Amino acid sequence: MRNVMPFLALTVIAALFTAGCAGPEEKFGRGMRNTWEVVRLGDMRRSIEQSAVFDGPDYGYTTGFMRGLNHSIVRTGVGVYEVVTAPIPPYHPILTRYISPEPTGPESYKPGRISAELFDTDTYMGFSGGDVAPFIPGSRFRVFDN
């Protein structure tokens, strides 16, 4: 019983810091989105695309790659920091001069909602839409796109 009391006290204190506040929820959600940048690599794809369009294809594959890798690492680090410090103020985004507060992607592709039973109510009847392969980066094929 003695080992349970410190854990219970810590849980109650954490609940008091985060209950009823939109700031910690928003900061934690933004941190989770930014932490997944290491898997998503949206900044890398965007930097390669933008460097290739404005500076030329050679710059896209060299300078754009390094710039995108740098932004992806920074965004992942900021995400981990925001997840760890979610209950602690301030709740506004940090490093906004260097990276945008929300994850970005290439201008040529705007992902939609994943096709799942939660969002598509007609899946049991066989009428569903959405991305065909959303787990593949750069997948642009959509079914029933209006």
C-alpha positions in Angstrom: 0.0 0.0 0.0 2.9 2.4 0.6 4.1 2.2 -3.0 0.7 3.2 -4.3 0.3 6.5 -2.4 3.1 8.4 -4.2 1.8 7.3 -7.6 -1.7 8.3 -6.6 -0.5 11.7 -5.3 1.4 12.3 -8.5 -1.7 11.4 -10.6 -3.9 13.8 -8.6 -1.4 16.6 -9.0 -1.1 16.0 -12.8 -4.9 16.0 -13.0 -5.2 19.3 -11.2 -2.7 20.9 -13.5 -4.4 19.7 -16.7 -8.1 19.5 -15.8 -10.4 22.1 -17.5 -7.6 23.9 -19.3 -7.5 24.1 -23.1 -3.9 25.2 -23.1 -2.3 21.9 -22.1 -4.6 19.9 -24.4 -3.7 22.2 -27.3 0.0 22.1 -26.5 0.0 18.3 -26.1 -1.9 17.8 -29.4 0.5 20.1 -31.3 3.4 18.3 -29.8 2.1 14.9 -30.9 1.6 16.2 -34.4 5.1 17.6 -34.5 6.6 14.5 -33.0 5.3 12.4 -35.9 7.2 14.6 -38.4 10.1 12.1 -38.2 7.8 9.5 -39.7 5.8 11.8 -42.0 8.7 13.9 -43.4 6.3 16.6 -44.7 8.9 19.3 -44.3 11.5 17.3 -46.2 9.1 16.8 -49.1 8.1 20.5 -49.1 11.7 21.7 -49.0 12.7 19.5 -51.9 9.7 20.6 -53.9 10.1 24.3 -53.2 13.9 24.2 -53.8 13.4 22.4 -57.1 10.7 24.8 -58.3 12.4 28.0 -57.4 16.2 27.2 -57.6 16.3 24.2 -60.0 16.2 20.4 -59.8 19.8 20.1 -58.7 19.2 22.4 -55.7 16.0 20.4 -54.8 17.9 17.2 -54.4 20.8 18.6 -52.5 20.1 21.9 -50.7 16.3 21.1 -50.4 17.1 17.7 -48.9 19.4 19.1 -46.2 17.1 22.0 -45.5 14.1 19.6 -45.2 16.1 17.2 -43.0 17.0 20.1 -40.7 13.4 21.3 -40.5 12.2 17.7 -39.8 14.7 17.2 -37.0 13.8 20.6 -35.4 10.1 20.0 -35.7 10.5 16.5 -34.0 12.5 18.1 -31.2 10.0 20.8 -30.7 7.2 18.2 -30.6 9.0 16.1 -28.0 9.6 19.3 -25.9 5.9 20.3 -26.1 4.7 16.8 -25.2 7.0 16.7 -22.1 6.1 20.2 -21.0 2.4 20.1 -21.9 1.1 20.8 -18.3 3.6 23.7 -17.8 2.9 27.2 -19.1 3.4 28.9 -21.6 1.1 27.2 -24.0 1.8 29.2 -27.2 3.9 27.7 -30.0 7.7 28.1 -29.8 10.3 28.7 -32.6 7.6 30.2 -34.9 10.2 32.3 -36.8 12.0 29.2 -37.9 9.1 26.6 -38.4 5.4 27.0 -38.6 3.4 25.9 -35.6 1.5 23.2 -37.5 3.2 20.5 -39.7 3.4 21.3 -43.4 3.5 19.3 -46.6 4.2 19.9 -50.3 2.0 22.4 -52.0 1.2 19.9 -54.7 -0.6 17.5 -52.2 -3.1 18.2 -49.5 -4.0 15.0 -47.7 -7.6 14.4 -46.7 -9.3 12.3 -44.1 -8.3 8.6 -43.9 -11.1 6.3 -45.1 -12.2 4.4 -41.9 -15.4 3.2 -40.3 -15.3 6.1 -37.9 -15.7 8.7 -40.7 -17.4 6.8 -43.5 -20.8 5.4 -42.4 -21.4 3.5 -45.7 -18.4 1.2 -45.4 -20.6 -1.8 -44.5 -22.5 -1.3 -47.7 -19.4 -1.1 -49.8 -19.5 2.7 -50.6 -16.4 4.3 -49.1 -13.9 6.8 -50.4 -10.7 8.5 -49.3 -7.1 7.8 -50.0 -6.4 4.4 -51.4 -2.9 4.1 -49.8 -2.6 6.9 -47.2 0.4 5.1 -45.5 2.5 5.6 -48.7 4.1 9.1 -48.8 3.0 11.0 -51.8 0.0 8.8 -52.6 -2.4 11.0 -54.6 -4.9 8.5 -55.8 -8.3 9.0 -54.3 -11.6 7.2 -54.8 -14.8 9.1 -55.1 -13.1 12.5 -55.0 -15.6 15.2 -55.9 
